[in-house]
Amino acid sequence: MNYVIRALTIDDIDLLYAHSARALGESGKPGTPYFHIYDSVSPWTPVPEKTRERWTKPLTELGWSRTWGLFATEESGTHIRGAVSMISGDYNSNRHRPSLALGVERDHRGKGLGEKLMRTAIEWTRNPGDASTRFDYVDLFVFMGNEPAIRLYEKLGFREIGRCADRWRIDGTSLGDIHFTLPLRSGIALNP
Ligand SMILES: CC(C)(COP(=O)(O)OP(=O)(O)OC[C@H]1O[C@@H](n2cnc3c(N)ncnc32)[C@H](O)[C@@H]1OP(=O)(O)O)[C@@H](O)C(=O)NCCC(=O)NCCS
């Protein structure tokens, strides 16, 4: 199969939302550990205007996000089968540490594509193309027990800096999470 990774624009939003609906539906199902925080009371809801606003916000403002898609050319057409997002801090005081979110659909895992998506987003974060913007860390949270994701983050140099048991309760399932961070420069202090 032919795969291409590229930054998404608003023209890609329908393909992205179709991917998100498929991928999120796999969470907690056989073969996939829980990986998202939505439940039946607060399900994932696509909000195109919000996505458009976040994708077009300059990095000098708060509330931006950027997403890269994994495009697969298949017999049925072109689909997004994986995506990674970098999401700005909510406050001026934490804008130096954006957060990362990642997912690859089940049939496309184990081929090195999640790692390629991660490397694409991390490379952009090191050089975001805006002279007045500098990021020092990438943060993410992962549920305890999500071994494929944990191994991937460790492989790419993320370090665990905290964990919290019973942080989430998803339709009766208690989940703890681990806070991982990637320092983008040498000499940056992590937790004592
Ligand atoms: C985590 C995820 C993105 C990995 O994507 P992937 O494309 O299958 O991963 P890759 O093939 O690029 O693997 C890269 C590395 O990840 C780790 N890894 C991936 N799958 C693994 C598995 N099943 N068991 C252990 N380690 C695994 C390995 O370190 C691997 O490197 P290696 O091949 O040199 O051993 C994918 O499993 C996924 O989308 N899961 C559901 C969503 C999710 O959990 N997102 C993260 C939320 S925090």
Ligand as a Chemical Component Dictionary entry (heavy atoms), coordinates in Angstrom:
data_LIG
# 
_chem_comp.id                   LIG 
_chem_comp.type                 NON-POLYMER 
_chem_comp.pdbx_formal_charge   0 
_chem_comp.three_letter_code    LIG 
# 
loop_
_chem_comp_atom.comp_id 
_chem_comp_atom.atom_id 
_chem_comp_atom.alt_atom_id 
_chem_comp_atom.type_symbol 
_chem_comp_atom.charge 
_chem_comp_atom.model_Cartn_x 
_chem_comp_atom.model_Cartn_y 
_chem_comp_atom.model_Cartn_z 
_chem_comp_atom.pdbx_ordinal 
LIG C1  C1  C 0 0.530  3.392  19.490 1  
LIG C2  C2  C 0 0.369  3.319  17.975 2  
LIG C3  C3  C 0 0.178  4.719  17.409 3  
LIG C4  C4  C 0 1.632  2.692  17.372 4  
LIG O1  O1  O 0 1.523  2.811  15.969 5  
LIG P1  P1  P 0 2.174  1.740  14.982 6  
LIG O2  O2  O 0 2.133  2.321  13.617 7  
LIG O3  O3  O 0 1.540  0.418  15.160 8  
LIG O4  O4  O 0 3.672  1.694  15.555 9  
LIG P2  P2  P 0 4.991  1.433  14.709 10 
LIG O5  O5  O 0 4.784  0.283  13.778 11 
LIG O6  O6  O 0 5.448  2.713  14.111 12 
LIG O7  O7  O 0 5.997  0.967  15.848 13 
LIG C5  C5  C 0 7.023  1.836  16.341 14 
LIG C6  C6  C 0 7.450  1.364  17.706 15 
LIG O8  O8  O 0 6.336  1.390  18.617 16 
LIG C7  C7  C 0 6.441  0.290  19.523 17 
LIG N1  N1  N 0 5.318  -0.646 19.290 18 
LIG C8  C8  C 0 4.391  -0.540 18.331 19 
LIG N2  N2  N 0 3.488  -1.545 18.449 20 
LIG C9  C9  C 0 3.858  -2.278 19.499 21 
LIG C10 C10 C 0 3.318  -3.427 20.147 22 
LIG N3  N3  N 0 2.190  -4.018 19.706 23 
LIG N4  N4  N 0 3.936  -3.891 21.251 24 
LIG C11 C11 C 0 5.047  -3.294 21.741 25 
LIG N5  N5  N 0 5.613  -2.189 21.163 26 
LIG C12 C12 C 0 5.018  -1.697 20.054 27 
LIG C13 C13 C 0 7.762  -0.393 19.225 28 
LIG O9  O9  O 0 8.748  0.271  20.001 29 
LIG C14 C14 C 0 7.961  -0.055 17.763 30 
LIG O10 O10 O 0 9.312  -0.024 17.377 31 
LIG P3  P3  P 0 10.013 -1.390 16.838 32 
LIG O11 O11 O 0 9.216  -1.811 15.661 33 
LIG O12 O12 O 0 11.396 -0.966 16.504 34 
LIG O13 O13 O 0 9.905  -2.386 17.950 35 
LIG C15 C15 C 0 -0.844 2.393  17.599 36 
LIG O14 O14 O 0 -0.746 1.195  18.299 37 
LIG C16 C16 C 0 -2.190 3.031  17.869 38 
LIG O15 O15 O 0 -2.671 3.853  17.095 39 
LIG N6  N6  N 0 -2.857 2.625  18.951 40 
LIG C17 C17 C 0 -4.190 3.142  19.253 41 
LIG C18 C18 C 0 -4.153 4.622  19.546 42 
LIG C19 C19 C 0 -3.226 4.956  20.682 43 
LIG O16 O16 O 0 -3.006 4.174  21.597 44 
LIG N7  N7  N 0 -2.694 6.171  20.627 45 
LIG C20 C20 C 0 -1.815 6.679  21.659 46 
LIG C21 C21 C 0 -2.635 7.334  22.722 47 
LIG S1  S1  S 0 -1.612 8.037  24.003 48 
# 
loop_
_chem_comp_bond.comp_id 
_chem_comp_bond.atom_id_1 
_chem_comp_bond.atom_id_2 
_chem_comp_bond.value_order 
_chem_comp_bond.pdbx_ordinal 
LIG C1  C2  SING 1  
LIG C2  C3  SING 2  
LIG C2  C4  SING 3  
LIG C2  C15 SING 4  
LIG C4  O1  SING 5  
LIG O1  P1  SING 6  
LIG P1  O2  DOUB 7  
LIG P1  O3  SING 8  
LIG P1  O4  SING 9  
LIG O4  P2  SING 10 
LIG P2  O5  DOUB 11 
LIG P2  O6  SING 12 
LIG P2  O7  SING 13 
LIG O7  C5  SING 14 
LIG C5  C6  SING 15 
LIG C6  O8  SING 16 
LIG C6  C14 SING 17 
LIG O8  C7  SING 18 
LIG C7  N1  SING 19 
LIG C7  C13 SING 20 
LIG N1  C8  SING 21 
LIG N1  C12 SING 22 
LIG C8  N2  DOUB 23 
LIG N2  C9  SING 24 
LIG C9  C10 SING 25 
LIG C9  C12 DOUB 26 
LIG C10 N3  SING 27 
LIG C10 N4  DOUB 28 
LIG N4  C11 SING 29 
LIG C11 N5  DOUB 30 
LIG N5  C12 SING 31 
LIG C13 O9  SING 32 
LIG C13 C14 SING 33 
LIG C14 O10 SING 34 
LIG O10 P3  SING 35 
LIG P3  O11 DOUB 36 
LIG P3  O12 SING 37 
LIG P3  O13 SING 38 
LIG C15 O14 SING 39 
LIG C15 C16 SING 40 
LIG C16 O15 DOUB 41 
LIG C16 N6  SING 42 
LIG N6  C17 SING 43 
LIG C17 C18 SING 44 
LIG C18 C19 SING 45 
LIG C19 O16 DOUB 46 
LIG C19 N7  SING 47 
LIG N7  C20 SING 48 
LIG C20 C21 SING 49 
LIG C21 S1  SING 50 
# 
